[in-house]
């Protein structure tokens, strides 16, 4: 199938048609938020699944049943995807935990009225690209990425699902009220501290033992064993993990193993130009982190 057959254009952004139908996008636009909703917002492949593991565990005080009984797409559903329409989210008890890949400026009107809590997760865009490249080779509802250099140019030009990484990140950096910004690299560097900070932001009181238990549960090697999070429940015709595991490496800096010198230099030149007006200093601007989370 061609890209035109597999993707729809929603307000200027490419979205996979199989997951984002006119019905689901209308549902997203009309969604009524509550002030105590918890929103995980990310650009795709930036640590979404990891955060969907951490937040329910925080809210349950570390009870593993919160992440072992429902697949992550049901426990913290993507509001713009077709499945959200079937979960009766209006009937869920507060606080609801929800996910979106939407840029800030495209959030529904209700979001700006009630201003729920948002955890926005960023990640080194080079690692986002690498993760996305392998994901596109696995998911049948995404266009085959083709040669890496070709996909790199599409990624940097924003001609991929949910558009430009640069525009997405900048939209949320400029967001106001009830936004917590955290990076994938910060979580790699100190997961216990990150869990504690997220819990504090969510006003959930946890003792050191609970934080330690949650952090251990969310180590990459442990999370990978959770069949409710590793996408093993997804039929192979939609996601063929024999080509690449959904939870692949869980490290920072893997781009160094994947990008050529020329690709990395081109990426840097585009990044420098696109982010020249951003005052924020990201962790990956300071150093490359490696870990096993």
C-alpha positions as CSV (number, residue, x, y, z in Angstrom):
1,X,0.0,0.0,0.0
2,X,1.1,3.6,-0.7
3,X,1.6,6.2,1.9
4,X,-1.6,8.0,0.7
5,X,-3.5,4.8,1.3
6,X,-2.1,4.1,4.8
7,X,-2.0,7.7,6.2
8,X,-4.6,10.4,6.6
9,X,-3.8,14.1,6.9
10,X,-5.3,15.5,10.1
11,X,-4.9,19.3,10.5
12,X,-1.7,19.1,8.5
13,X,-0.2,16.1,10.3
14,X,0.1,12.5,8.9
15,X,-1.6,9.9,11.1
16,X,-2.0,6.2,10.4
17,X,-5.5,5.7,9.0
18,X,-6.0,2.3,10.7
19,X,-5.6,3.7,14.1
20,X,-6.9,7.2,13.5
21,X,-10.3,7.2,11.9
22,X,-12.6,10.2,11.3
23,X,-14.7,8.8,14.2
24,X,-11.8,8.7,16.6
25,X,-10.4,12.1,15.6
26,X,-13.9,13.6,16.2
27,X,-14.0,11.8,19.6
28,X,-10.7,13.4,20.4
29,X,-11.8,16.9,19.4
30,X,-15.0,16.6,21.5
31,X,-13.4,15.0,24.5
32,X,-14.4,16.5,27.8
33,X,-11.5,16.7,30.2
34,X,-11.6,16.8,34.0
35,X,-9.3,19.0,36.1
36,X,-7.9,15.9,37.8
37,X,-7.1,14.0,34.6
38,X,-3.5,12.9,34.2
39,X,-2.2,13.3,30.6
40,X,1.0,11.7,29.3
41,X,2.0,13.7,26.2
42,X,4.8,12.7,23.9
43,X,6.1,12.7,20.4
44,X,6.0,9.1,19.2
45,X,8.9,6.9,20.4
46,X,10.0,9.2,23.2
47,X,9.3,7.1,26.2
48,X,5.5,6.8,26.1
49,X,5.2,3.1,27.1
50,X,7.7,3.6,29.9
51,X,5.7,6.5,31.3
52,X,2.5,4.5,30.9
53,X,4.1,1.9,33.2
54,X,5.3,4.4,35.8
55,X,2.2,6.6,36.2
56,X,-0.3,3.8,37.0
57,X,2.2,2.3,39.5
58,X,2.5,5.7,41.2
59,X,-1.2,6.1,41.4
60,X,-1.7,2.6,42.8
61,X,1.0,3.1,45.4
62,X,3.1,0.4,43.7
63,X,0.4,-2.3,43.4
64,X,1.6,-4.3,40.3
65,X,-2.0,-5.2,39.4
66,X,-2.3,-1.7,38.0
67,X,0.0,-2.7,35.1
68,X,-0.6,-6.5,34.9
69,X,-4.3,-6.6,34.4
70,X,-4.8,-4.2,31.4
71,X,-2.7,-3.6,28.3
72,X,-1.1,-0.2,28.3
73,X,-3.3,1.1,25.5
74,X,-6.3,0.4,27.6
75,X,-5.0,1.4,31.0
76,X,-3.7,4.8,29.7
77,X,-5.3,5.1,26.3
78,X,-4.4,7.3,23.4
79,X,-7.3,9.7,23.0
80,X,-6.9,10.2,19.3
81,X,-6.9,6.4,18.5
82,X,-10.0,4.4,17.5
83,X,-9.9,2.2,20.6
84,X,-10.5,5.2,22.9
85,X,-14.0,5.4,21.6
86,X,-14.8,1.9,22.9
87,X,-13.4,2.3,26.5
88,X,-16.3,4.3,28.0
89,X,-13.8,6.8,29.3
90,X,-16.6,9.1,30.4
91,X,-17.5,6.4,33.0
92,X,-14.1,5.9,34.4
93,X,-13.4,7.0,37.9
94,X,-11.1,10.0,38.6
95,X,-8.3,10.5,38.2
96,X,-8.2,9.1,34.7
97,X,-4.9,8.4,33.1
98,X,-4.8,9.3,29.4
99,X,-2.2,9.6,26.6
100,X,-1.8,11.8,23.5
101,X,0.7,12.3,20.7
102,X,-1.0,15.6,19.8
103,X,0.9,18.9,19.7
104,X,-0.1,21.4,22.3
105,X,-1.9,23.7,19.9
106,X,-4.1,20.8,18.6
107,X,-5.4,19.7,22.0
108,X,-9.3,19.8,22.3
109,X,-11.0,23.0,23.6
110,X,-11.9,21.4,26.9
111,X,-8.2,20.8,27.6
112,X,-7.5,24.5,27.7
113,X,-10.6,25.2,29.8
114,X,-10.0,22.8,32.7
115,X,-6.1,22.6,32.5
116,X,-5.5,19.0,33.6
117,X,-2.0,17.8,34.7
118,X,0.3,16.9,31.9
119,X,3.6,15.0,31.9
120,X,5.4,15.8,28.7
121,X,8.3,13.5,28.0
122,X,11.1,14.4,25.6
123,X,13.9,12.3,24.2
124,X,17.1,12.9,22.2
125,X,15.6,13.2,18.7
126,X,18.4,11.1,17.2
127,X,17.3,8.2,19.5
128,X,13.7,9.0,18.6
129,X,14.6,8.7,14.9
130,X,16.4,5.3,15.5
131,X,13.5,3.9,17.5
132,X,11.0,5.1,14.9
133,X,13.0,3.6,12.1
134,X,12.9,0.2,13.6
135,X,9.2,0.6,14.6
136,X,8.3,1.4,11.1
137,X,9.8,-1.9,10.0
138,X,7.7,-3.8,12.5
139,X,4.3,-2.2,12.3
140,X,2.2,-3.1,9.3
141,X,0.0,0.0,9.6
142,X,3.1,2.2,9.0
143,X,4.8,2.8,5.7
144,X,8.0,0.8,5.2
145,X,10.8,3.3,6.1
146,X,13.0,2.2,3.2
147,X,16.7,3.1,3.3
148,X,17.8,4.8,6.6
149,X,19.1,7.9,5.0
150,X,15.8,8.4,3.1
151,X,13.8,8.0,6.3
152,X,16.1,10.4,8.1
153,X,15.3,13.1,5.6
154,X,11.6,12.4,6.0
155,X,11.9,12.5,9.7
156,X,13.8,15.8,9.8
157,X,11.4,17.3,7.3
158,X,8.4,16.3,9.5
159,X,7.0,14.0,6.8
160,X,6.2,11.3,9.3
161,X,3.4,10.5,11.7
162,X,2.5,13.4,13.9
163,X,4.8,15.7,11.9
164,X,7.9,17.5,13.0
165,X,9.6,16.5,16.2
166,X,10.9,20.1,16.4
167,X,7.4,21.7,16.1
168,X,5.9,19.1,18.6
169,X,8.5,19.7,21.3
170,X,8.4,23.5,20.9
171,X,4.6,23.5,21.1
172,X,4.7,21.8,24.5
173,X,7.7,23.8,25.8
174,X,5.6,26.9,25.3
175,X,2.6,25.3,27.1
176,X,1.2,27.0,30.2
177,X,-0.1,25.6,33.5
178,X,0.1,22.2,35.1
179,X,2.9,20.9,32.8
180,X,5.8,18.7,34.1
181,X,8.7,18.4,31.6
182,X,10.9,15.3,32.0
183,X,13.2,13.6,29.6
184,X,13.9,10.0,28.8
185,X,17.5,10.6,29.6
186,X,16.7,11.9,33.1
187,X,14.8,8.7,33.8
188,X,17.7,6.7,32.5
189,X,20.1,8.7,34.8
190,X,18.1,8.3,38.0
191,X,14.8,6.4,37.8
192,X,14.1,6.6,41.5
193,X,14.5,10.4,41.5
194,X,12.3,10.6,38.4
195,X,9.6,8.5,40.0
196,X,9.7,10.6,43.1
197,X,9.4,13.8,41.0
198,X,6.5,12.5,39.0
199,X,4.7,11.4,42.2
200,X,5.3,14.8,43.7
201,X,3.8,16.5,40.6
202,X,0.8,14.2,40.8
203,X,0.5,15.0,44.5
204,X,0.7,11.3,45.4
205,X,2.5,10.7,48.6
206,X,4.9,7.7,48.4
207,X,7.5,6.5,50.9
208,X,11.0,5.6,49.9
209,X,10.2,1.9,49.8
210,X,7.3,2.4,47.4
211,X,9.4,4.6,45.1
212,X,12.2,2.0,45.1
213,X,9.6,-0.8,44.3
214,X,8.1,1.2,41.4
215,X,11.5,2.1,40.0
216,X,12.6,-1.6,40.1
217,X,9.4,-2.7,38.5
218,X,10.0,-0.2,35.7
219,X,13.6,-1.2,34.9
220,X,13.7,-2.0,31.2
221,X,14.6,-5.7,31.8
222,X,11.7,-6.1,34.2
223,X,9.1,-4.1,32.2
224,X,10.0,-6.1,29.1
225,X,8.7,-9.2,30.8
226,X,5.2,-7.6,31.3
227,X,3.0,-9.0,28.6
228,X,0.6,-6.1,29.2
229,X,3.3,-3.7,28.2
230,X,5.6,-5.4,25.7
231,X,2.9,-5.6,22.9
232,X,3.2,-9.4,22.7
233,X,-0.6,-9.4,22.8
234,X,-0.7,-7.6,19.4
235,X,-1.3,-10.0,16.5
236,X,1.8,-10.5,14.3
237,X,0.0,-9.2,11.2
238,X,-0.2,-5.8,12.9
239,X,3.2,-5.8,14.6
240,X,5.8,-8.4,13.6
241,X,8.3,-8.4,16.5
242,X,10.4,-11.0,14.8
243,X,11.7,-8.1,12.7
244,X,12.4,-5.9,15.7
245,X,11.1,-6.1,19.3
246,X,8.8,-3.3,20.4
247,X,10.8,-2.8,23.6
248,X,14.1,-3.0,21.8
249,X,17.1,-1.7,23.9
250,X,15.9,0.9,26.3
251,X,19.1,2.9,26.4
252,X,20.2,6.5,25.6
253,X,22.7,7.2,22.9
254,X,21.9,4.2,20.6
255,X,22.0,6.6,17.7
256,X,25.8,6.4,17.8
257,X,25.5,2.7,16.9
258,X,23.1,3.4,14.0
259,X,23.8,6.7,12.3
260,X,26.7,7.2,9.9
261,X,29.0,10.2,10.6
262,X,27.5,12.0,7.6
263,X,23.9,11.3,8.9
264,X,24.8,12.5,12.4
265,X,26.4,15.7,11.1
266,X,23.4,16.5,8.9
267,X,21.1,15.8,11.8
268,X,23.1,18.2,14.0
269,X,23.0,21.0,11.4
270,X,19.2,20.7,11.1
271,X,18.8,20.5,14.9
272,X,20.9,23.6,15.3
273,X,18.8,25.6,12.8
274,X,15.4,24.4,14.0
275,X,16.1,24.8,17.7
276,X,18.0,28.1,17.5
277,X,15.1,30.0,19.1
278,X,14.7,27.6,22.0
279,X,16.3,28.7,25.3
280,X,15.8,25.4,27.1
281,X,18.9,23.3,27.5
282,X,18.2,19.6,27.1
283,X,20.1,16.8,28.9
284,X,21.3,15.4,25.5
285,X,22.8,18.8,24.8
286,X,25.1,18.4,27.8
287,X,26.2,14.7,27.5
288,X,25.2,11.3,26.2
289,X,23.9,9.0,28.8
290,X,23.9,5.2,28.7
291,X,22.1,2.8,30.9
292,X,19.9,-0.3,31.0
293,X,16.6,1.2,31.9
